[in-house]
């Protein structure tokens, strides 16, 4: 009996530890759920999360898959951070009269775009896919092994709990004390804002130049300088074939960059290869009757953006355009679509409207 009494406090101690741990987990989970830093399940913004920060790179793909499962969009716009920062998801949904999901993954190569589209397409039918293609993020010529592909079946494998908690705290701080925290963010209307100082210092300009030169050098080193390669062709073909199976219309997008970036490409001797890459993309797309919308040098849209009464710059840097230009691109995309402005839901027929 005496031994039994000595064992009871130990059992109670571990029980208390267990329930305290469970309580902390539930409290933290409730906090993350309330803030919803990745805008996954929230339908309306509130004071604590009206402003949304950019999702950390490690959680971007998992967030995209989970948001797609809950949002059930008809239209998916998939690309890099350029698309994420330049396209306003709320405006796109209004233009198309349907649910639109904008997914921008940092430096998204076609191999990862293929995996992501496959994972998303397993969750429900996407009626239309706008896919950004870029010479800068094309593959490194080495095709992935089949066993390595299509691993995004379960989004929680790609959502970092640590990032979610940290991002929730940052989101809460940004909303409650907006002037104290200098972070890139999306406002309540879905427009992206990049934190910019009054003017870059000389050192910052040198760092930016070095960063962009490194991007170009990385592109030169890839594939021994070849433009369009077997890995690109394989991944694009896989996306086109999967889209045909799912009944998804695919439209390729080539997005704008600054004149300064074109000059860098030219000075690096990459202009001919970039042109060859675009030709290869276009020829492959034509084999599958996939249209290509090329906005790389659309002066008319740039002029519209320049004449708009807006304080936002047209480009945040040499590669990332702002919503000031992106809004005009979205509007042009809507008018370029063969079924533009026809309201539809996920359960409507995919047959062309008369």
N, C-alpha and C positions, 0 to 999 in steps of 0.2 A: 504493500500500500504506500509505503514511504517513497519507493522508487517511482511509482505511478505519479505521485504528487510532484516529484522533481521533473518529470517529463512534460507535464502540462504547460508550465510557463514557456518551455522551449517551443512547443507546438504553437502556442498562442503568439509567440514572438514572430515566427516565420509566417503565420497567418496574417499578422498585422503588416509585415513587410510586403506580402503579396497583395493585400488589398490597397495599401498605400501606392504601390507601383501601378496597379490597375487604375486607381483613381487618377494618378498623374497622367497616364496614357489617355484616359477618357477626357481629362481636362484639356490636354494639348490637342487632341483630335477635335474636340468641340471648338477650340479657338481657331484652328486651321479651317474647319468647316464654316465657321461664322464669317471669317475674313475672306475665304475663298480667293487666295492670291492669284490663282491662275484663271479665274473667271470660268470655271468648269460648269458649275451647277446653278450659278446665280442668274436669275432672269432680270432683275432690276438692281441697279447700283444703289448703295446706301452711303451714309457719311463715312463709314469706316473703310469702304472699298470702292468709292466712286472712281478714284484714280487707280489704275493698274500698272504695275511695273513690268518690265520685260521678263519673261520666264527664263530662268537659268538654262544654259545650253544642255546640261545633263538631263533635264526634265522636259525638254521641248517636245520630243517625239511621243513620250508617254502622255503628256498633256493633250497633244493633238488627237491621239487615239481615243482617249477618254471623253474629251469634249465632243468628238464626232459621234460617239455612242449615245450621249445624252442630248446633243443638239439635233441629231438626225437631219443634216442639211441636204438640200437637193443639189447644191453647187459647191464644189471644192476648189479653192484656189491654192495651189501648192507650189512652194518655191523657197527661196533663201530669205535672209533677213531683209533684203531689199524689198521683197514683196510684203513682208510683215510690216515694215515701217512706212511703206508707201501707199498701201491699200487700206481703206477704212471699211471694216467689215459691216458696220451698221449702214453706211451709205450703199454698199454693194447689195445688201439685202433689200433696201428700198428700191434701187434701180431695177432689180430683177423681180421684185414682188414675190420673193421666195427666200428661204433660209440659205444663207451663204456662210461658209466657214473659210476664213483666211488662215493658212498654215505657213508660217515662215520659219524655217530651221536654219540656224547659222551655217553658212557655206555648204548648203545641201548638194551633194553630188547626185548624179542620176542613179547610182547604185542604191543609195539610201532612199531616194524618192520612189524607186520601184518597190522596195520593201515596205515603205510606209503606205503607199497606195494599195498594195496587196492586203495589208493588215486592216486598213480602213474599209476596203471593199467587202471584206468578210462580215462586216457588221450591218450592212444594209446597202441598198442601191444608191449610188451617186449618179445623178442624171447627167451632170456635166463636170468635166475636170479641166480646169485651166492650169497648165503645167509650165512653170518658168524653166527655160533652158538657157544656159550661159556657158560661154567658152571658158570662163574663169573657174567654174565648178564642175566641168566635165571630168570624167574618170581619169585615173592614172594608168590607163591601158591594161591593167591587170584585172581580168574578170574575177569576180568572187566565186568561191566554191559553192555548189548548189546547197551543201549542208549549212552554209553560213547565211543563206537568204531566208527571208520571210520569218524572222524571229520575233516580230512585234505582236504576237497573238494576245499577250496579256499586258495591258498598259502599266500595271503596278510594278512590273519588273523594271520599268524605265522611269519611275517617279521616285525621286530621292526624298524620304521623310525628313532628312536633315534640311534639305533645300526648302521643303514646304514650310517648315517651322520658321526658318530664317527669313524666308520671303514674306511670310505672314506678318512678322514683326516689322520688316521694312515697309510693307504696304500700309500697315496701320500708322506708322510714324509719318509716312509721306502724306497720308490723308488728314491726319490730325495736326501736323506741323509742316505744311507744304513749303514754307520758306526756309526751313532749316536743313532740308535734305535735297541735295542736288543729284537727282537720278533721272534717267530717261523714263518716260511714262506715256501711257495712253489716257486721255481725259475721258470724261463721262460720255462724250459723243463718239468715242472710239478713235480720235485723232491722235497720232503719235507726236510727241514733243521730245526733242533731244536737248539735254542740258548743255548750253553753250555759254562759255564765259564771254565777256564783252569783246574780246578779240584774242586769237591764239598768239602766244608768245613765239619768239623766234625758235626757242627750243622745241615747242609743241609742233611747229611747222616742220622742223627737221625730223621729228619722230613720225609724223604723218607721212612725209615723203618716203622715209625709210620703210614704213609699213606697206605702202602701196608698191614700192619697188620690189619688196619681198614677195608680194602676191604675184607680180608679173614674173619674177624669177622662178617661183614655184611652178607657174604655168609652163615656162620654157623647159624646165627640167622634166616635167611629166611627159611620158610617152616619147622621150627623145625628140621632142619638138613636133611630133605628128599632130595634126589637127583633129580630124574626126577619127575615132578609133573603134576597135572591135567591142570594147566594153560598153561604150556609149551606145553603139548600135544594138547590142544585146539587151541592154536595160530598156531602151526606148521601145524596141520591138516587144519585149515582155509586157510593158505597160499598155501598148496598143492592143495586144492580143487579149490581155486581161480585161481591158475596157470593152472589147467586142463581146466577150463572154458575159460581162455584167450588163451590157446594154448602155454603156456610158459614152457620151460624146466627149471627145478629147480636142482641146484647142491648145496649141503651144504658144507661149509668150516669150518674146525677147524684149527685155526691159531697158529703159534709157540709162545712160551714164553721161558724165560731163564731157565737154570738149577737152578739158585738161587730161582726162583719162584716155581719150582717143589719142591724144598727143603722146602720152606715155607708151601706149601700145605701139604706135608708129615708131617712136624713137628706139624701142626695144626690138624692132624688126619683126613684130608679131602680127602686123596688119594682114599680110597675105594668109597666114595660118588661120587667123580669126575669120577671114572671108571664106576660106576652105571649110572651116568647121560649120559655118552657117549654111553653106551649100549642101554639105553632107546631111545636116539636120533636116533641111527643107526637102531634099530628095527622098530621104527615108519616110518623112511624114506624108509625102504625096503618094507613096506606095500604099499607105493605109487610108488615104483620103482624109488626112488630118490637116486642118488649116493652121497656118502659122501667122500670128499677129506680131509684126515687127515694129516696136516702138523705140528702137535704139536711137534713131535720128529723125524723129517726127517733129520738125520745126513748127508745124501748125499748132500742136498741142503745147509746146513750150511757149509759144507766143501767147496762147490763151492764158497760161499760168502766169506769165510775166505781167499781163494786163489786168489780172484779177486784183481786187482790192484786198490784199491779204498780207499781214506782217510776217508770215512764215516764209523762210527761204525756200527756193525751189529744190535745192539739193542740200542735204546735211553735210555731205562730203563728196568726194569724187565719184562714189558708187551708189550712195543711198539717196534716192529722191524722196521728197516729202509728199504729204497729202495734197499740198497745193498743186502739184503736177499729177499725183496719183488719182485725184478726183476726176480730172479730165480723161485720164486713161481708162478708168472704170466706165465712164459714160460712153466713151468710144467703143469699148469692148461690148457693152450692152447693145449698142446700135449695130455692131458688126456681126452679132450673133444671128443665125437664121431664125431663131425662135424668140427673139428679144421681146421683152415686155409682155410676154404671155404668162399670166399667173398660173402656176401649177404647184401641186403638192407631191409628196413622195410616192403617192399611190396612183397618180395619174398615168395615162398611157404615154409612152415615149414616142409614139408616132408623130410625124410632123403635122402641124396644124395647117388646114387649108387656108 
